[in-house]
Amino acid sequence: MQFKISICKRINELREIKGMSWEQLVYAAGYSKGMITDLKNAKVEPRLSTVCRIAAALDMKPSELLDFNIDLSEFEKEK
């Protein structure tokens, strides 16, 4: 859950820095408004291909889009 929230915040932060509206980002990434709305509201966890398309729309590398702190315990296997 934390990943979805963190990626949403990061996309929004970078979108604002680039001076893009959500609608402009949707168009540039080639997605439907509904899909981006779900991502914006942290309803979906983006696939790697989605991260790559959004990064390209923001004119940056996917690694830059994923540059945020996250608690990795969310992804650890239960012992």
C-alpha positions in Angstrom: 0.0 0.0 0.0 2.8 2.4 0.9 4.3 2.0 -2.6 1.1 3.1 -4.3 0.8 6.2 -2.1 4.5 7.0 -2.6 4.5 6.7 -6.4 1.4 8.8 -6.6 2.9 11.5 -4.5 6.1 11.4 -6.6 4.2 11.5 -9.9 2.2 14.5 -8.7 5.4 16.3 -7.4 7.2 15.8 -10.7 4.1 16.7 -12.7 3.9 20.0 -10.9 7.6 20.7 -11.3 7.2 20.1 -15.0 4.2 22.5 -15.1 1.9 19.8 -16.4 -1.8 19.3 -15.6 -3.1 15.7 -15.0 -4.8 16.0 -18.3 -1.6 16.8 -20.1 0.2 13.9 -18.4 -2.6 11.6 -19.4 -2.4 12.7 -23.0 1.5 12.6 -23.1 1.6 9.1 -21.5 -1.1 7.8 -23.8 -3.5 6.6 -21.1 -7.2 7.1 -20.4 -8.2 9.7 -17.9 -9.7 6.9 -15.7 -6.5 5.0 -15.5 -4.5 8.0 -14.4 -7.3 9.0 -12.0 -7.0 5.5 -10.3 -3.2 5.9 -10.1 -3.5 9.5 -8.9 -5.8 8.3 -6.1 -3.6 5.3 -5.3 -6.3 2.8 -6.3 -3.9 0.8 -8.5 -0.3 -0.2 -8.3 1.5 0.8 -11.5 3.2 -1.8 -13.6 6.8 -1.2 -14.8 5.5 -0.4 -18.3 3.2 2.3 -16.7 6.1 3.8 -14.8 8.2 3.9 -18.0 5.4 5.6 -20.0 4.8 8.2 -17.2 8.5 8.8 -16.9 8.8 9.3 -20.6 5.8 11.7 -20.5 7.6 13.7 -17.8 10.8 13.6 -19.9 12.9 11.7 -17.3 14.3 8.2 -16.6 12.1 5.7 -14.8 14.7 5.6 -12.0 14.1 9.3 -11.4 10.4 8.7 -11.0 11.1 5.9 -8.5 13.6 8.0 -6.5 11.8 8.1 -3.2 12.1 6.4 0.2 10.0 3.4 1.0 9.8 0.9 3.8 10.9 -2.3 2.2 9.3 -4.4 5.0 6.1 -4.2 3.0 7.7 -6.5 0.4 9.4 -9.0 2.8 8.2 -12.6 2.8 6.5 -13.8 5.9 8.7 -16.1 7.8 
